[in-house]
Amino acid sequence: MWFMYLLTWLALLVQLCVATLSIAAGLYYLAELVEEYSVMTAKIIGYMIYGTIAIHIGMLLFEDFSWIMIGGGLAGCVAHLFLLQDFPYFYLTSPAFISAVVLLFVNHYVAFAHFSSFWYPFAEVLAYFTLCLWLVPFAFFVSLSANEYVLPTTAGVVEQDDSDVVSNYFRKNKKKLGLLSFLKNAQDSVLPQRMRKQF
């Protein structure tokens, strides 16, 4: 009996590793797509926001959710629309970004309070959290790397001696902090490198 118990924990560990690698590969692929097609990504995120607004209106008409929950969700959608105006750039001190983050936490609190007061099946609770609270912020999170490899401009770049603007830009900005560069660094450090044969 103890052997099967140990096998259960070993299988759980293997499943956790496979799930983690699958999520990392999916995030890497999504970050590559967002970086390559940033204009299309902005349109898709806009459609997601309008879809979330339609879901909130549908819940207002057909379900028995509180006005605070619906109003907070719609306010979060409006904050996301304002955040989409500067896409793919994110300014951490902008009122749109701060209000989107604050409303995300407030909406989570209101949703947890509502679902702890009234019983709903787990699938319905998960559907609300996935479609109304997590989908658009996750899309913004994945698109953080979209402006990582934008061509440099002369604004904010100080030239040194005889170096050109592009060389100076890449020399100063060697370290990238986005999701895509994090996943590339993780790939380089975890996965073995293939050596090409020299003939």
C-alpha positions as CSV (number, residue, x, y, z in Angstrom):
1,M,0.0,0.0,0.0
2,W,2.9,2.4,0.7
3,F,4.4,1.8,-2.7
4,M,1.3,2.9,-4.5
5,Y,1.2,6.0,-2.2
6,L,4.7,6.9,-3.3
7,L,3.8,6.3,-6.9
8,T,0.9,8.7,-6.5
9,W,3.2,11.5,-5.3
10,L,5.8,10.7,-8.0
11,A,3.0,10.9,-10.7
12,L,1.8,14.2,-9.2
13,L,5.3,15.6,-9.4
14,V,5.6,14.5,-13.1
15,Q,2.2,16.0,-13.9
16,L,3.1,19.3,-12.2
17,C,6.4,19.5,-14.3
18,V,4.6,18.7,-17.5
19,A,1.9,21.3,-16.8
20,T,4.5,23.9,-15.9
21,L,6.4,23.3,-19.1
22,S,3.3,23.4,-21.1
23,I,2.2,26.7,-19.6
24,A,5.7,28.2,-20.2
25,A,5.7,27.0,-23.8
26,G,2.3,28.5,-24.4
27,L,3.3,31.8,-22.8
28,Y,6.4,31.9,-24.9
29,Y,4.4,31.3,-28.1
30,L,1.8,33.9,-27.2
31,A,4.5,36.4,-26.4
32,E,6.1,35.8,-29.8
33,L,2.8,36.3,-31.5
34,V,2.1,39.5,-29.6
35,E,5.5,40.8,-30.4
36,E,5.1,40.0,-34.1
37,Y,1.5,41.2,-34.5
38,S,1.0,44.0,-32.0
39,V,-1.7,45.9,-34.0
40,M,-3.8,42.7,-34.3
41,T,-3.2,42.0,-30.6
42,A,-4.6,45.4,-29.7
43,K,-7.7,44.7,-31.8
44,I,-8.2,41.3,-30.2
45,I,-7.8,42.7,-26.7
46,G,-10.4,45.4,-27.7
47,Y,-12.8,42.7,-28.8
48,M,-12.2,40.9,-25.5
49,I,-13.0,44.0,-23.6
50,Y,-16.2,44.5,-25.5
51,G,-17.1,40.9,-25.0
52,T,-16.6,41.3,-21.3
53,I,-18.9,44.3,-21.3
54,A,-21.5,42.3,-23.1
55,I,-21.2,39.5,-20.5
56,H,-21.7,42.0,-17.7
57,I,-24.8,43.4,-19.4
58,G,-26.1,39.9,-19.9
59,M,-25.5,39.1,-16.2
60,L,-27.4,42.4,-15.4
61,L,-30.3,41.3,-17.5
62,F,-30.5,37.6,-16.9
63,E,-28.8,36.9,-13.6
64,D,-29.2,38.0,-10.0
65,F,-25.9,39.7,-9.4
66,S,-25.5,42.8,-7.3
67,W,-25.3,46.2,-8.9
68,I,-21.9,46.8,-7.2
69,M,-20.5,43.6,-8.8
70,I,-21.8,44.6,-12.3
71,G,-20.8,48.3,-11.9
72,G,-17.3,47.4,-10.7
73,G,-16.8,45.0,-13.7
74,L,-18.0,47.7,-16.2
75,A,-15.7,50.3,-14.5
76,G,-12.8,47.8,-14.9
77,C,-13.6,47.4,-18.6
78,V,-13.6,51.1,-19.1
79,A,-10.2,51.3,-17.4
80,H,-9.0,48.6,-19.7
81,L,-10.2,50.6,-22.7
82,F,-8.3,53.6,-21.6
83,L,-5.2,51.4,-21.0
84,L,-5.6,50.1,-24.6
85,Q,-5.2,53.6,-26.0
86,D,-1.4,53.5,-25.4
87,F,-0.9,49.9,-26.4
88,P,1.8,48.3,-26.5
89,Y,3.3,50.8,-24.1
90,F,2.3,50.7,-20.4
91,Y,3.0,53.6,-18.1
92,L,2.9,52.4,-14.5
93,T,2.1,55.9,-13.2
94,S,-0.8,56.6,-15.6
95,P,-4.3,56.9,-14.1
96,A,-5.6,54.2,-16.5
97,F,-3.0,51.7,-15.3
98,I,-3.5,52.5,-11.6
99,S,-7.3,52.4,-11.8
100,A,-7.2,49.1,-13.8
101,V,-5.1,47.5,-11.1
102,V,-7.1,48.9,-8.2
103,L,-10.4,47.9,-9.9
104,L,-9.0,44.4,-10.5
105,F,-8.4,44.0,-6.7
106,V,-11.7,45.6,-5.8
107,N,-13.6,43.3,-8.3
108,H,-11.9,40.3,-6.9
109,Y,-12.9,41.3,-3.4
110,V,-16.6,41.9,-4.4
111,A,-16.7,38.6,-6.4
112,F,-15.3,36.6,-3.4
113,A,-17.8,38.3,-1.1
114,H,-20.7,37.6,-3.4
115,F,-19.8,33.9,-4.1
116,S,-19.2,33.2,-0.4
117,S,-22.6,34.6,0.4
118,F,-24.6,32.8,-2.3
119,W,-24.0,29.2,-3.5
120,Y,-23.2,28.7,-7.1
121,P,-21.7,25.6,-8.8
122,F,-18.0,25.7,-9.1
123,A,-18.1,25.8,-12.9
124,E,-20.2,29.0,-12.8
125,V,-17.8,30.6,-10.3
126,L,-14.9,29.6,-12.5
127,A,-16.6,30.9,-15.6
128,Y,-17.2,34.3,-14.0
129,F,-13.6,34.6,-12.8
130,T,-12.2,33.5,-16.1
131,L,-14.2,35.5,-18.5
132,C,-14.9,38.6,-16.4
133,L,-11.9,39.1,-14.2
134,W,-8.9,37.2,-15.6
135,L,-9.1,37.1,-19.4
136,V,-8.3,40.8,-20.3
137,P,-5.6,41.3,-17.6
138,F,-3.9,38.1,-18.7
139,A,-3.9,39.4,-22.3
140,F,-2.3,42.6,-21.1
141,F,0.2,40.6,-19.1
142,V,1.2,38.5,-22.1
143,S,1.5,41.7,-24.2
144,L,4.1,43.3,-21.9
145,S,6.9,42.1,-24.2
146,A,5.3,43.7,-27.3
147,N,7.4,46.9,-27.0
148,E,10.6,45.1,-26.1
149,Y,12.2,45.1,-29.6
150,V,10.7,48.3,-31.0
151,L,13.2,50.2,-33.2
152,P,15.0,52.9,-31.3
153,T,14.4,56.6,-31.9
154,T,16.6,59.6,-31.0
155,A,14.3,60.6,-28.2
156,G,16.0,60.1,-24.8
157,V,19.2,58.6,-26.3
158,V,22.4,60.5,-25.7
159,E,25.1,59.8,-28.2
160,Q,28.6,59.3,-27.1
161,D,31.6,60.2,-29.2
162,D,31.4,58.8,-32.7
163,S,28.9,56.0,-32.1
164,D,25.6,56.1,-33.9
165,V,22.1,56.1,-32.3
166,V,21.3,52.5,-32.9
167,S,24.6,51.1,-31.5
168,N,24.3,53.4,-28.5
169,Y,20.8,52.3,-27.9
170,F,21.6,48.6,-27.9
171,R,24.7,49.1,-25.8
172,K,22.7,50.8,-23.1
173,N,19.7,48.5,-23.2
174,K,21.2,45.1,-23.2
175,K,19.1,43.9,-20.3
176,K,15.4,43.4,-21.2
177,L,12.8,43.0,-18.5
178,G,9.7,41.8,-20.4
179,L,8.0,38.4,-20.4
180,L,9.6,37.3,-23.6
181,S,13.1,38.0,-22.5
182,F,12.4,36.2,-19.2
183,L,11.2,33.1,-21.0
184,K,14.2,33.2,-23.4
185,N,16.6,33.5,-20.5
186,A,14.8,30.6,-18.8
187,Q,15.0,28.6,-22.1
188,D,18.8,29.3,-22.4
189,S,19.5,28.3,-18.8
190,V,17.3,25.2,-18.5
191,L,17.4,23.6,-21.9
192,P,20.6,22.2,-23.2
193,Q,22.1,23.8,-26.3
194,R,22.5,21.8,-29.5
195,M,25.9,21.8,-31.0
196,R,26.2,21.9,-34.8
197,K,28.6,19.5,-36.3
198,Q,31.5,21.0,-38.2
199,F,32.3,19.1,-41.5
